[in-house]
Amino acid sequence: MQEVSEIFKRLSRDKSKREIAYFTMEIALENDIPSYSGGLGVLAGDTLRSAADLGIPIVGVTLLQQYGYFHQGLDPSGHQIETDVRWHPELKLQQLPNYVEINIEDRKVRVHIWEYDVVGKFGYVVPVYFLDVNIPENSQKDRELNKHLYGGDQYTRLCQEIILGIGGIRVLRDLGYRDIKHYHLNEGHASLLALELIRESGYSSYDKIKQGCIFTTHTPVAAGHDVFDFNLVRQVLKPVYIDYLLEILEGEHPVNLTTISLKLSNFVNGVSMKHAEVSRDMFNYYKVEAITNGVHSATWTAPSFQRLYNQYIPGWDNDPMHFARAVFIPDEDLWKAHMVAKGKLLRFVEDETGIRMKLDRLTIAFARRAAAYKRADLLFSDLERLTKIASDKVQFVFAGKAHPKDKEGKQVILNVFDGLNKLKGKVDIAYLENYDMNLGAMITAGVDVWLNNPQRPREASGTSGMKAAHNGVLNFSVLDGWWIEGCLEAVTGWAIGPEPNKVNLADYDERQDIEDLYQKLETVLIPLYYKDRSGWIRMMKNAIAINATYFNTHRMIMEYALKAYHVAPLFQ
Ligand SMILES: *Cc1c(COP(=O)(O)O)cnc(C)c1O
C-alpha cells in the first residue's frame, strides 16, 4: 500500500481538491482533547475518521475551548463534583501562523487557528481547524468567550456561534480553501456561516448559498434548539448581517438558528428514520431526509475483537460489509474475545470502586449523558422487584455526566446512587466517574448487555448501542432512534416497551416500559444467558453481522457523499 499512501498524502495537500467543510461545535478526536460532551461530538469525530479512511475531500472546523468540557467526580451519595480540565493545545495541535478578525459588538476579535490532522488508514489527511480567541491581542472578556464547551450565558453562546460560523468561513478563505462546494452544518450551532456566505457573495442570491448548505439536525424537541432574543443579536452582530437576518426570518422573532439552517440549506436530514419523521412534524417541513448515524468501526472495536476480526474477517476495518461473515466465527473464539474485554472492564471497576464483580455473571451497563429523558434511574423503579430478579444473577455498571447547569440530570444521578446504595450487599452496582471516550470504549465492549431506555421519541439516534454491537454486546433497548432499525427481537437483541408510537411526547405510559424491562430481564435474558450459552453467542454473532455491517460511519458518510456532497471517495 506504499504507493497508494503517497498519492493520498499528495492529494491531501492540494487545497483546491477539498469540496466539503464540516462545521461542528464539538468533536471527539482523542480522549485527551476535551472538546466534546457526548454523542454529537463523538459522531463528528467518527465522521471525519471515516472520511479520512475513505478519502472523502472534507475539512473540519470547530472551536478551541480553553478548558473544554469538565471532569466529573462523584461523592458517595452521587453529587457531581466538576473541575476544569487543564489541557495543553500545543501538545495535541499544531498552531498555524494565520489569523483572521471578526466583529463582536464594536470590537475586533482576533481568531487564531490550530490544526489537528485526522490521518486515514491509507495516509489521507482530513485537517480539523480549531478556532482560538484566547490570545493576548484580545480583551480579557473576549479571551474568555470560549472558556468552556456549552458554558456561559446566551451572550457567550451567541458569540461562540459567531466565531464558529463567521470566523470559520474567514479561516477557510485565509487558509486558501477556495473551492468548497458544500458546507455541512452539524447541528444548528454553525448556521451563522450562511450569513457570511451571503456577505461574501456580495449579497447576490440566497439560492446560490442554499445550493451549498447541508444541515443535519440532532434534536427532536423544540426546546433543544438555540434561540436568541432579537435585541441581543442586534447588539452583537454588525448591521449588514442583521439586514440579511431580517430578510431570512421574514419577521420571525426571536432568532432561531434552526430556522436559519432550514431556510438556507438545500439538504436537511435527521439522524435516524424515526428522527427524520419527528423533525418533519416539528419543523412542518416535508423535505427532511433520513441518514442514520453510525460509529467508526476501528475506533470502537475492542483490541480482543480486532484480533478476532483480523483473523476471521480480514478487511472489516475499512469495509464493514465484512461483518456479515461474523456468523462463521467459531463460538469459543468469540467468547474468549468477549471474556478478555469483560475482564478488562471488571478489573477497572474493582480498581475504581472496590467492587469485585464476577466474570461469569450477567453484566448490564447503562452509560450515557445523564440527561433526564434518558431515564438512567428507570431500572430502580421497584427496588424489591429488582432485588428479586437480579440478586446473585445480574450486576450493573453505570456511568454518565450531567451538564453543570442541568439540575434534572444531576437529580437522575442522585436517584441512581440512592438505588445503588439501598441495594448494597444484594446487587452489585458500580457507577464509574467521568464518562469519556476511553471509558465509553471499555464499557461498550466489556459488558454482556447494553441497556437503553429513553423517553420516546427523544433519542434522535443514539450511537453507544452501535459500539456495543461491534463488540457482540447485546442491546436491550426502548424502540427509539437507531434501535427501531436495528432490533430484530431475540435475534440481534431485545426491545423494551411498546412499538414506536406517534410523535406526540405526551402520549406516553412509563409503566409499560418498566414492566417490560423487568419481565424480559427475568424471563428471557437471564434464562438465555445461564441456560443456553450457545443461543446467547448466536445472538452476539447476529448483532455483529446484522448491526455492525450497517450502523457504522463508513456507510453513513457514503450516504452523505451520494445524496448531499455529490462526491466519490478516493478509495474503495
Ligand atoms: C458514544 C458516546 C456517546 C453517545 O452515546 P449515546 O448512545 O448517544 O448516549 C456519548 N458519550 C460518550 C463518551 C461516548 O463514547
PDBQT file of the ligand as one rigid body, heavy atoms in Angstrom, charges set to zero:
ROOT
HETATM    1  C1  LIG A 601     -20.681   7.047  22.146  1.00  0.00    +0.000 C 
HETATM    2  C2  LIG A 601     -20.662   8.060  23.214  1.00  0.00    +0.000 A 
HETATM    3  C3  LIG A 601     -21.787   8.859  23.451  1.00  0.00    +0.000 A 
HETATM    4  C4  LIG A 601     -23.067   8.723  22.653  1.00  0.00    +0.000 C 
HETATM    5  O1  LIG A 601     -23.871   7.732  23.190  1.00  0.00    +0.000 OA
HETATM    6  P1  LIG A 601     -25.457   7.720  23.168  1.00  0.00    +0.000 P 
HETATM    7  O2  LIG A 601     -25.837   6.373  22.746  1.00  0.00    +0.000 OA
HETATM    8  O3  LIG A 601     -25.914   8.758  22.194  1.00  0.00    +0.000 OA
HETATM    9  O4  LIG A 601     -25.880   8.031  24.547  1.00  0.00    +0.000 OA
HETATM   10  C5  LIG A 601     -21.722   9.792  24.463  1.00  0.00    +0.000 A 
HETATM   11  N1  LIG A 601     -20.611   9.953  25.213  1.00  0.00    +0.000 NA
HETATM   12  C6  LIG A 601     -19.517   9.196  25.028  1.00  0.00    +0.000 A 
HETATM   13  C7  LIG A 601     -18.323   9.414  25.886  1.00  0.00    +0.000 C 
HETATM   14  C8  LIG A 601     -19.500   8.224  24.025  1.00  0.00    +0.000 A 
HETATM   15  O5  LIG A 601     -18.396   7.485  23.838  1.00  0.00    +0.000 OA
ENDROOT
TORSDOF 0
